[in-house]
Amino acid sequence: MVEAGGLRLLARRGGDGPTVVLLHGHPRTSSTWHRVAPLLVAQRRTVICLDLPGYGRSDKPAPQPDHRRIPNGSAPATSSPRCRTSVTMSSTYRAGLTIDYADELADRQSARRVRQPLMVLWSTLDDLEDLYGDPLGIWRSWADHVFGHGIRSPHHIAEHAPDELAAALGVFLNGDRAN
């Protein structure tokens, strides 16, 4: 367990090497990564998988009207100077009409952008592209250096295409930032 913002979070850790943090989306847990984490460990990485607040074996904070689960500024797994990269499955269902929308408006008004390299991977066997268009195009409106590709998989890539996902993450984590 690790502590962040007064909450205890389950943290699974394995491997030895540069650290990568894997975060799950809604309504999953750290076990989302059970097929990918060993492949990244085999690439000589330290892998940390967290149960985010409210999920799995992590503390369950009281619900908040704005849907925030952890205080801003808390970064339990990334506080190590060795950790420079995190991998996350987007939590798109959480609070789109409340705090997420307010945060998006504030970010857009302040021209806030993601400056770090951003790899976007998505499943090609669901309806994401049909509903929203080109995922890379969407993220380019938010980030300076975006690249990535679809992976032939149903919705949960980490479960259905772990080899392809781990290979793509390995390329990214090794510093290859080309499309």
C-alpha positions, 0 to 999 in steps of 0.5 A: 500500500502507498499513501496519497492525499490521506488515502491508502492505495493498493500498489502492485510492484514488480521488476527492476529497471526504469519505472512505468506506472500503469493506471486503470480506467473506470470501472476497473482495477490494477488487475486490468494489467495482469497480462501486460505487466509481466511483458513489461517486466520482461523488457527490464522495467519496474512496473507499478500497478495501482488500484485508484481511490474507490476501486479494488483494495484501495481506500473508498473516499466518501463521494463528492458532488464534483466526483473528485476522488483524490485531492489535486496534486497527489501523485503517489506512484510518480513521486520517485525521481526514477519514474518519468512515464505513466501509462493510463487507460482513460477514465472517460465515464467518470464525471464528464458533465461536472468537474471534467467539463469545468476542468476542460473549459479552464484548460482551454481558456488558459491554453494549457496543453500536454507538452510531453510526448503522448502516445495514443493507442485505441481498439479498432474493433469497437465504435470509438472512431465511428463515434468520435473520429480520428483519435490522434486528431482529437489529442492533437488539439490538446498536445504538442507531440502526439502519435500512435495507432489503433490495435486490432482488439475489442474494447479492452486492449490490455486483456485482448491484445496484451502482446501488441500493447506491451510491444507498442509501450516498449517502443514508446518507453525506449524513446522512439517517438516517431509515428 
